[in-house]
Amino acid sequence: MDKIKAEKVIISAFNSLIGKLHAQEKYDPKTLIDDMYRLAKTLNSDTSLTLSLQMKEESYELEYKALAEESLNSYTQTKESVERITKEQCKLIDDSKKKNMLPVDRIMNSFSTIHAQLESQMQNANETIKALHQQVSILEKTSHLDPLTHALNRRALDSYLGKVCSAPNKSIDTHIMLIDIDNFKLVNDNYGHLAGDRVLVFLAKLISNSLREGDKLFRYGGEEFLIILSRSNTIACTKVAERILQGVRSNTLFYKEHEIKITLSIGTASLEETDTFDSFIDRADKALYKAKANGKDQLVVA
């Protein structure tokens, strides 16, 4: 499928989704997500069409938001049922007091009914929550975004860089940067893991603002990030790395009245014709290790 045909399919599907949305009495996020998933699956089944790995973070958040809303609705329904049953129970006791009598048989039957209704409601809620957990798990497995930083994740890296390195005619103007936060463990130890998460989000945004459109940022693991620069050379790659280093040096993150300063170590490598996925990253990793050994807060070019 070429781009023109793909564009027509997407526009047609979009119009169809809008029409379906207008026809609904109320917004049903699950139906919309299912329709969009089927569209993506249909488009992706055509191997001649290359879909971009870069996803809009709003779409990712919308799916999780829809799941959260569904979970909340399930909880609300259960809560309302419990409150209704409780009112029935109180009414029964009040009636007994007014009549100055205690209808044991009626109370026992009512309590049995209450128990059965509660059990049914809780079972329904548990089934809904279980289904939601499964859907969240599927989203996490199929998504290419890291949920914390919204950078692309390792799954996306394996797919994208794997294709670059296995291409018959490698693009040797491809460069990678492997970035590690110096002494990141001290941030978690001194300020807590929430502060560590804030640092990761802060760094991801700073790096993204330093990149061109088309360059890709991945969360490589833990406190490490990896950047792929296409249509670049060693000089340009070095300038980007130095810009990131300087940006981090000149910024301070404030967390609960604490000032958190971080530095980075960066190793870069350019793609060679003999490179495999592992050898390409390994050369950047060795350069990163050398930057650490040389005192950190610096760049080393492989």
C-alpha positions in Angstrom: 0.0 0.0 0.0 1.5 3.4 -1.0 1.2 6.6 1.0 -1.6 8.0 -1.2 -3.7 4.9 -0.8 -3.0 4.8 2.9 -4.0 8.4 3.3 -7.3 7.7 1.5 -7.9 4.7 3.8 -7.2 6.8 6.9 -9.4 9.7 5.8 -12.2 7.4 5.0 -11.9 5.6 8.4 -11.7 9.0 10.2 -15.0 10.1 8.6 -16.6 6.8 9.5 -15.4 7.1 13.1 -16.7 10.7 13.3 -20.1 9.6 11.9 -20.3 6.7 14.3 -19.4 9.0 17.2 -22.1 11.5 16.3 -24.7 8.7 16.1 -24.0 7.6 19.7 -26.2 8.8 22.5 -23.2 9.2 24.7 -19.5 8.9 24.2 -18.3 5.3 24.4 -14.5 5.3 24.6 -14.2 1.5 24.5 -16.1 1.2 21.1 -13.9 4.0 19.7 -10.7 2.3 20.9 -11.8 -1.0 19.4 -12.6 0.6 16.1 -9.2 2.4 16.0 -7.4 -0.8 17.0 -9.1 -2.7 14.1 -8.0 0.0 11.7 -4.4 0.0 12.9 -4.4 -3.8 12.7 -5.8 -3.7 9.1 -3.2 -1.1 8.0 -0.4 -3.0 9.7 -1.3 -6.2 8.0 -0.1 -4.7 4.7 3.6 -5.4 4.9 4.3 -2.8 2.1 3.2 0.0 4.3 5.7 1.3 6.9 4.0 2.9 9.8 5.9 5.5 12.0 6.9 4.3 15.4 6.4 7.8 16.8 3.0 7.9 18.5 1.1 10.9 19.8 1.2 10.7 23.6 -2.4 12.0 23.7 -3.6 8.7 22.0 -1.7 6.6 24.5 -3.1 8.5 27.4 -6.6 8.4 26.0 -6.6 4.6 26.0 -5.5 4.5 29.6 -8.0 7.2 30.5 -10.8 5.1 28.9 -9.8 2.1 30.9 -9.7 4.2 34.1 -13.2 5.6 33.3 -14.5 2.1 32.8 -13.0 0.9 36.1 -14.5 3.9 37.8 -17.9 3.2 36.3 -17.8 -0.4 37.5 -16.8 0.8 41.1 -19.6 3.4 41.0 -22.2 0.8 40.0 -21.1 -1.5 42.8 -21.1 1.3 45.3 -24.6 2.4 44.4 -25.9 -1.2 44.7 -24.3 -1.6 48.1 -25.9 1.7 49.2 -29.3 0.6 47.9 -29.1 -2.8 49.7 -28.0 -1.0 52.9 -31.1 1.3 52.7 -33.3 -1.8 52.2 -31.7 -3.4 55.3 -32.3 -0.2 57.4 -35.9 0.1 56.2 -36.6 -3.5 57.2 -35.2 -2.9 60.7 -37.2 0.3 61.1 -40.4 -1.4 60.0 -39.8 -4.1 62.6 -39.3 -1.4 65.3 -42.5 0.4 64.3 -44.6 -2.8 64.4 -43.0 -3.8 67.7 -42.2 -7.2 66.4 -39.2 -9.0 64.8 -40.1 -11.1 61.8 -37.2 -13.5 61.9 -38.1 -15.4 58.8 -38.5 -12.3 56.7 -35.2 -10.9 58.0 -33.3 -14.1 57.3 -34.8 -14.2 53.8 -33.8 -10.6 53.2 -30.3 -11.1 54.5 -29.9 -14.1 52.2 -31.1 -11.9 49.3 -28.7 -9.1 50.3 -25.8 -11.6 50.5 -26.6 -13.0 47.1 -26.9 -9.5 45.6 -23.6 -8.4 47.1 -21.8 -11.5 46.0 -23.2 -11.0 42.5 -22.1 -7.4 42.4 -18.6 -8.1 43.7 -18.2 -10.9 41.2 -19.2 -8.6 38.4 -16.8 -5.9 39.6 -14.0 -8.4 40.0 -14.6 -9.7 36.4 -14.5 -6.1 35.1 -11.3 -5.3 37.0 -9.7 -8.5 35.7 -10.7 -7.6 32.1 -9.2 -4.1 32.6 -6.0 -5.5 33.9 -5.7 -7.7 30.8 -6.4 -4.7 28.5 -3.8 -2.6 30.3 -1.3 -5.5 29.9 -2.0 -5.7 26.2 -1.6 -1.9 25.8 1.7 -2.0 27.6 3.0 -4.9 25.5 1.8 -3.5 22.2 2.6 0.2 22.8 6.0 1.7 21.7 5.9 4.4 24.3 7.6 4.4 27.8 4.6 5.3 30.1 6.7 7.5 32.4 8.8 9.6 30.0 6.8 9.2 26.8 10.0 8.5 25.0 10.0 5.4 22.7 10.8 2.2 24.6 13.1 -0.8 24.1 10.5 -2.6 22.0 10.5 0.3 19.6 14.3 0.5 19.6 14.7 -3.2 18.8 12.3 -2.9 15.9 13.5 0.4 14.4 17.3 0.0 14.9 17.1 -3.6 13.9 15.7 -2.7 10.5 18.4 0.0 10.1 21.2 -2.4 10.9 19.9 -5.2 8.8 19.2 -3.1 5.7 21.1 -4.3 2.6 22.4 -0.8 2.0 23.1 0.7 5.4 22.7 4.4 5.9 26.1 5.3 7.2 25.0 8.8 8.1 23.2 7.3 11.1 24.6 8.1 14.6 23.5 7.0 18.1 24.0 8.6 21.4 23.9 6.5 24.6 23.2 8.8 27.6 23.4 7.9 31.3 22.6 10.1 34.3 25.6 10.3 36.6 25.1 9.1 40.2 21.4 8.6 39.6 21.2 6.2 42.6 22.0 9.1 44.9 18.9 11.0 43.7 16.7 8.1 44.6 18.5 7.5 47.9 18.5 11.2 49.0 15.1 12.4 47.7 13.1 9.2 46.9 12.0 7.4 43.8 9.3 10.0 42.9 12.1 12.5 42.7 14.0 10.1 40.5 10.9 9.8 38.2 10.7 13.6 38.0 14.4 13.7 36.9 13.7 11.2 34.2 10.7 13.1 32.9 12.7 16.4 33.0 15.6 14.9 31.1 13.4 13.3 28.4 11.7 16.7 27.8 15.1 18.6 27.7 16.5 16.0 25.2 13.4 16.1 23.0 13.7 19.9 22.8 17.3 19.5 21.6 16.5 17.2 18.7 15.4 17.7 15.1 12.1 16.4 13.7 12.9 12.8 12.6 15.5 12.1 15.3 14.3 9.5 17.8 14.6 9.3 21.6 14.3 6.0 23.3 14.4 5.1 27.0 17.1 2.4 26.9 16.6 1.2 30.5 16.6 2.6 34.0 18.4 6.0 33.8 19.7 5.5 30.3 18.4 7.0 27.1 19.4 6.4 23.5 19.1 8.8 20.6 19.2 7.9 16.9 20.2 10.7 14.6 19.6 10.2 10.9 21.1 12.2 8.1 23.9 13.4 10.4 27.7 13.4 10.7 30.1 13.1 13.6 30.4 16.9 13.9 26.7 17.5 14.0 26.2 14.6 16.4 28.9 16.1 18.7 27.1 19.5 18.7 23.8 17.9 19.7 25.5 16.0 22.5 27.3 19.1 23.8 24.0 21.0 23.6 22.3 18.4 25.8 25.2 18.4 28.3 25.1 22.2 28.6 21.3 22.2 28.9 21.5 19.8 31.8 24.3 21.8 33.5 22.4 25.1 33.3 19.1 23.7 34.6 18.0 22.9 38.2 15.1 20.7 39.0 13.1 21.7 42.1 11.4 18.9 44.1 9.8 19.5 47.5 12.0 22.5 48.2 15.1 20.5 47.2 17.3 21.6 44.3 18.4 18.6 42.3 21.4 19.1 39.9 22.4 16.3 37.6 25.1 15.7 35.0 25.3 13.2 32.1 27.8 11.0 30.5 27.4 10.4 26.8 29.0 7.9 24.3 28.4 8.2 20.6 29.0 6.0 17.6 28.4 6.2 13.8 27.0 3.3 11.9 29.5 1.2 9.9 28.7 -1.1 7.0 29.7 -4.1 9.0 27.7 -3.2 12.1 25.0 -5.4 13.6 22.5 -4.2 16.1 24.6 -5.4 19.0 28.0 -4.2 17.6 26.6 -0.7 16.9 25.2 -0.2 20.4 28.3 -1.9 22.0 30.7 0.7 20.5 28.5 3.6 21.9 28.3 1.7 25.3 32.2 1.4 25.4 32.4 5.2 24.7 29.9 5.9 27.5 31.9 3.7 29.9 35.1 5.7 29.0 33.2 9.0 29.7 32.3 7.6 33.1 35.9 6.5 33.8 37.3 9.9 32.7 35.3 11.7 35.4 31.7 11.9 34.1 29.8 15.0 32.8 31.3 14.6 29.4 31.1 13.2 25.9 33.3 10.5 24.3 33.1 9.7 20.6 33.7 6.0 19.7 
